[in-house]
Amino acid sequence: MKVVVAPDSFKGSISAPELCAAVKKGILRIYPSASVIELPLADGGEGTMENLVLASGGSVIHKVVKDPLGRPVKAGFGVLGDEETVVIEIAQASGLPLVPLKERNPLLASSFGTGQLVKEALDMGYRKFLIGLGGSATNDAGTGLLKALGMRFFNENGEDLMEGGGALIELDHVDDILLDPRLKDCSFLIASDVTNPLCGPNGASAVFGPQKGATPEDVKTLDKSLTHYSQIVHSTKGINLIDITGGGAAGGIGASLVAFLGATIKPGIEVVMNAIQFEEKISNANLIITGEGKLDAQTLSGKVIAGVTQVAKPQQIPVVAICGQRNLDSKQMDELGLIAGFSIVPGPTTLEASLENASRWTTECTEQIMRLVKFS
């Protein structure tokens, strides 16, 4: 019996590696000699770096860099098992959890620390980068990141712009003459499930600004700033940021990485599965157990479970999903490619109890799944 365990995290409850361990425990209760392959997954957001490192047998390197408000913070980047690919998760140095609720302000928050991580990796000789764009506290279009790599942004008086998305309204011209020359030898692949453009009603500021602390008035200011930034870049560099699909990811970091570093944006789950050679690792599996916090309409549109079923289908490997909450009917699960979906929650409960018992309930639910497998 070969079982592949490939879940996303249950956000705010249990991480993907912890889920893998809990599922494995349930499998081995019924099939003690089973071969269990643990492949924690993510879609470019929280946990992407950690999960890729674990699934590929890689390592994490920690450095002290600047957080979104310029304070020192210990942040890590991953080196995959191929010893060539660096994984940088925006949330490590420029993430929302690094900023207390009362201090969140995308007008001032900067992605500079993420640029410092890229520079540290360059100094160590790495040239192949995978960037996960989820969870940023910033709305600066990645200008902080680019500053850390040598690019300069000036106002009309020839002064360097202040940090943060709000300062971009004063941008007069961009100078990339000092941009780190080693970047020309690098490749950047962006993992993101966001398709929002840089500006407008569906752009970075309007959609994601409020969760980063932006008031309705701040959102207007930030959108004007990003629009102005895109106009300056277009007029001085001939680069059109507005039309980049997914350019609004991570407060506009997506657009600038594509424009200035030649990055390619791909669906996060696709990037993650390719990086860990998921298709090869599930070969000859008898069953795949995947999962995420909610089985709902969003699951159908490119989340982790959808990615798993898509890859498993050609190999005719049955896929079962576990979740905290199931909102899909049987027809939708058929559409998704699941043979079944189960909530780990045994009955009516509180949020506190769910958080406390997630691991135990996962093991117990998995045990019941494997009893059915054994009976069949």
C-alpha positions in Angstrom: 0.0 0.0 0.0 1.5 3.3 -1.1 -0.4 6.4 0.1 0.6 10.0 -0.8 -0.4 12.6 1.7 -0.5 16.0 -0.1 -2.5 18.7 1.8 -2.4 22.5 2.1 -2.6 23.9 5.6 -5.8 24.6 7.4 -5.2 28.3 7.6 -4.9 29.5 11.2 -5.3 26.0 12.6 -2.7 23.4 11.5 0.2 23.6 9.0 0.5 21.3 6.0 3.5 19.4 7.5 1.5 18.9 10.7 -1.4 17.6 8.7 0.8 15.2 6.9 2.1 13.8 10.2 -1.5 13.4 11.6 -2.7 11.7 8.4 0.2 9.4 8.4 -0.6 8.4 11.9 -4.1 7.4 10.9 -3.0 5.5 7.9 -0.5 3.4 9.9 -3.1 2.5 12.5 -4.8 0.4 9.8 -1.9 -0.3 7.4 1.2 -0.5 9.6 3.4 -1.5 6.7 2.1 1.1 4.3 4.6 3.3 2.4 3.4 6.9 3.2 4.9 9.7 1.1 4.4 13.1 2.8 4.2 16.1 0.3 3.0 19.2 2.1 1.7 21.7 -0.5 0.9 25.4 -0.9 -0.3 27.7 -3.6 2.2 30.4 -3.3 1.0 31.9 -0.1 1.7 31.1 3.5 3.8 28.0 4.0 5.1 27.8 0.5 8.8 28.0 1.4 8.6 25.7 4.4 6.6 23.1 2.5 8.8 23.1 -0.6 11.9 22.7 1.5 10.4 19.8 3.5 9.0 18.0 0.4 12.3 18.4 -1.6 14.7 17.6 1.2 16.1 21.1 1.2 17.3 23.5 3.9 16.4 27.0 5.2 19.0 29.8 5.6 18.1 32.7 8.0 19.3 36.3 7.7 18.5 39.5 9.6 16.8 42.0 7.3 14.3 44.8 7.5 10.6 44.2 8.2 7.9 46.2 6.5 8.5 49.2 8.8 12.3 49.0 8.6 12.9 47.2 11.9 15.3 44.2 12.1 13.7 40.8 11.7 15.1 37.3 11.3 13.8 35.9 8.0 14.5 32.8 6.0 14.8 31.7 2.4 14.7 28.1 1.3 17.2 26.1 -0.8 15.5 23.2 -2.5 16.9 19.7 -2.6 18.4 20.4 -6.0 20.8 22.8 -4.3 20.2 25.3 -7.1 16.7 26.8 -6.5 16.1 29.4 -3.8 12.5 29.9 -2.5 11.7 33.3 -1.1 8.3 33.8 0.5 7.3 37.5 0.5 5.7 37.0 3.9 9.1 36.1 5.5 10.5 39.6 5.5 7.5 41.7 4.2 4.5 39.9 5.6 1.4 41.1 7.4 2.0 39.0 10.5 5.2 40.9 11.1 3.2 44.1 11.7 0.9 44.5 14.8 -2.6 45.4 13.9 -2.4 49.0 15.1 0.8 49.6 13.1 -0.4 48.3 9.7 -0.1 51.0 7.1 0.5 50.2 3.4 1.2 53.9 2.8 4.5 53.4 4.7 5.2 49.6 4.5 8.1 48.5 2.3 9.2 45.3 0.6 12.9 46.3 1.1 13.6 43.3 3.3 12.6 40.8 0.6 15.1 42.5 -1.7 17.7 42.0 1.0 16.9 38.2 1.0 17.4 38.1 -2.8 20.7 39.9 -2.4 21.9 37.5 0.3 21.1 34.6 -2.0 23.0 36.3 -4.9 26.0 36.7 -2.6 25.9 32.9 -1.9 26.0 32.2 -5.6 22.3 31.3 -6.3 20.8 32.4 -9.6 17.5 30.4 -9.8 14.6 31.9 -7.8 11.1 30.9 -7.0 9.0 33.6 -5.3 5.8 33.1 -3.4 3.8 36.3 -3.3 1.2 35.6 -0.6 0.7 37.5 2.7 2.4 40.8 2.1 1.9 43.9 4.3 3.0 46.2 1.5 1.5 48.2 -1.4 4.7 49.6 -2.8 4.8 47.8 -6.2 8.0 46.1 -5.1 10.0 49.4 -5.2 11.5 48.6 -1.8 12.6 45.2 -3.1 14.2 46.8 -6.1 15.9 49.5 -4.0 17.6 46.8 -2.0 19.0 45.5 -5.4 20.3 48.8 -6.5 17.5 50.5 -8.3 16.7 54.1 -7.4 13.5 56.1 -7.5 13.6 59.9 -7.4 11.2 62.8 -7.0 11.3 66.0 -9.1 14.0 67.5 -6.9 16.3 64.5 -7.5 15.8 63.2 -4.0 15.3 59.5 -3.2 11.7 58.6 -2.5 10.7 57.6 0.9 9.6 54.0 1.6 6.1 52.8 1.1 3.3 52.9 -1.4 2.1 56.4 -0.5 5.4 58.0 -1.7 5.0 56.7 -5.2 2.8 59.6 -6.1 5.9 61.8 -5.9 7.9 59.6 -8.4 9.5 61.6 -11.2 12.0 59.1 -12.7 13.6 55.7 -12.2 17.3 54.9 -12.5 18.3 51.3 -12.9 22.0 51.9 -13.8 23.1 50.5 -10.4 20.7 47.5 -10.5 22.7 44.4 -9.4 24.3 43.1 -12.6 24.1 39.5 -11.3 20.4 39.7 -11.9 20.9 39.3 -15.6 22.1 35.8 -15.0 19.0 34.9 -12.9 15.6 33.4 -13.5 12.6 34.3 -11.5 9.4 32.2 -11.3 6.5 33.7 -9.4 4.0 31.4 -7.6 0.7 33.2 -7.2 -3.0 32.4 -7.4 -3.8 36.1 -7.8 -4.8 37.4 -11.2 -5.6 40.9 -10.1 -4.1 43.8 -12.1 -1.9 46.5 -10.6 -4.5 49.3 -10.6 -8.3 50.0 -10.7 -11.3 48.5 -8.9 -9.9 45.0 -9.0 -6.3 46.1 -8.4 -3.8 45.7 -5.6 -5.0 48.7 -3.5 -8.8 48.2 -3.8 -8.8 44.5 -3.2 -6.0 43.8 -0.8 -5.3 47.3 0.7 -8.0 47.1 3.4 -6.7 43.9 4.9 -3.3 45.6 5.2 -4.7 48.5 7.2 -5.8 50.9 4.4 -8.8 53.1 5.1 -11.2 53.9 2.1 -9.3 57.2 1.7 -5.9 55.3 1.8 -7.1 53.0 -0.9 -7.8 55.9 -3.2 -4.4 57.4 -2.5 -2.6 54.1 -3.0 -4.4 53.4 -6.3 -3.4 56.9 -7.5 0.2 56.2 -6.5 0.4 52.9 -8.3 -1.3 54.4 -11.4 1.3 57.3 -11.3 4.1 54.7 -10.8 2.9 52.7 -13.8 2.8 55.9 -15.9 6.3 57.0 -15.0 7.7 53.5 -15.7 5.9 53.4 -19.1 7.1 56.9 -20.1 10.7 56.4 -19.0 11.2 52.7 -19.6 8.6 51.8 -22.1 7.3 49.0 -19.9 3.5 48.6 -19.5 2.7 47.5 -15.9 -1.0 47.9 -16.2 -1.6 45.0 -18.5 0.3 42.4 -16.6 -2.1 39.7 -15.4 -1.4 39.1 -11.7 0.6 42.3 -11.5 -1.4 43.3 -8.4 -0.2 40.4 -6.4 1.6 41.3 -3.1 0.8 45.0 -3.5 2.2 45.2 -7.0 5.4 43.2 -6.5 4.3 40.9 -9.2 4.2 43.7 -11.8 7.7 45.0 -11.0 9.3 41.6 -10.9 7.9 40.8 -14.3 8.9 44.2 -15.7 12.4 44.7 -14.2 13.6 41.1 -13.4 12.0 39.2 -16.3 9.9 37.1 -13.9 7.2 34.7 -15.1 4.0 34.4 -13.1 2.3 31.0 -12.9 -0.4 29.5 -10.8 1.0 28.8 -7.4 0.0 25.1 -7.0 1.5 24.4 -10.5 4.8 25.9 -9.6 4.9 24.1 -6.2 4.1 20.7 -7.7 6.6 21.1 -10.5 9.3 22.2 -8.0 8.9 19.0 -5.9 8.4 16.7 -8.9 4.9 15.8 -7.7 3.9 13.8 -10.8 6.8 11.5 -10.5 6.5 11.1 -6.7 2.8 9.9 -6.9 3.6 7.2 -9.5 2.1 3.8 -8.6 0.3 5.2 -5.5 -2.8 3.4 -4.4 -4.4 6.5 -2.9 -3.8 10.2 -2.4 -5.2 12.1 0.6 -5.2 15.8 0.1 -7.0 18.6 2.0 -7.4 22.3 2.8 -9.4 24.3 5.3 -12.6 24.6 3.3 -14.0 22.6 0.4 -15.9 25.3 -1.4 -16.4 27.1 -4.7 -12.8 28.5 -4.5 -11.5 24.9 -4.4 -12.8 24.5 -7.9 -10.7 27.3 -9.3 -7.1 26.3 -9.0 -6.5 25.7 -5.3 -4.3 22.9 -4.0 -7.0 20.1 -4.2 -7.8 21.0 -7.8 -4.1 20.8 -8.7 -3.7 17.4 -7.0 -6.7 15.9 -8.7 -5.6 17.2 -12.1 -2.2 15.6 -11.8 -3.6 12.3 -10.3 -6.3 11.8 -13.0 -4.0 10.6 -15.9 -2.5 8.1 -13.5 -6.0 6.9 -12.4 -5.0 7.4 -8.7 -8.1 7.9 -6.4 -8.0 11.1 -4.4 -9.8 11.7 -1.1 -10.0 15.1 0.5 -10.2 16.1 4.2 -11.2 19.6 5.3 -12.5 21.6 8.2 -15.7 22.5 6.4 -17.2 20.9 3.4 -19.5 23.1 1.2 -19.4 21.1 -2.0 -22.1 18.7 -3.1 -21.4 15.3 -4.8 -21.7 16.7 -8.3 -19.1 19.4 -7.5 -16.7 16.8 -6.0 -17.2 14.7 -9.2 -16.3 17.8 -11.2 -13.2 18.3 -9.0 -12.1 14.7 -9.5 -12.5 13.6 -5.9 -13.9 10.2 -5.0 -15.0 11.6 -1.6 -14.5 14.5 0.8 -14.7 14.4 4.6 -14.8 17.1 7.3 -12.5 16.1 10.2 -14.9 17.9 12.6 -17.0 15.2 14.4 -19.9 17.4 15.3 -21.1 20.9 16.4 -18.1 22.6 18.1 -16.5 25.9 18.9 -13.6 27.5 17.0 -11.4 27.0 20.0 -12.1 23.3 20.2 -11.5 23.0 16.4 -8.1 24.6 16.7 -7.1 22.6 19.8 -8.2 19.2 18.3 -7.3 19.6 14.6 -4.5 17.1 14.7 -6.3 14.4 16.7 -9.5 14.7 14.6 -7.4 14.5 11.4 -5.9 11.2 12.6 -9.2 9.8 13.6 -10.9 10.8 10.3 -8.0 9.3 8.3 -8.3 6.1 10.3 -12.0 5.9 9.2 -11.0 6.5 5.6 -8.5 3.7 5.7 -11.0 1.3 7.3 -13.2 1.8 4.2 -10.2 1.3 1.9 -9.3 -1.9 3.7 -12.9 -3.2 3.6 -13.2 -2.5 -0.2 
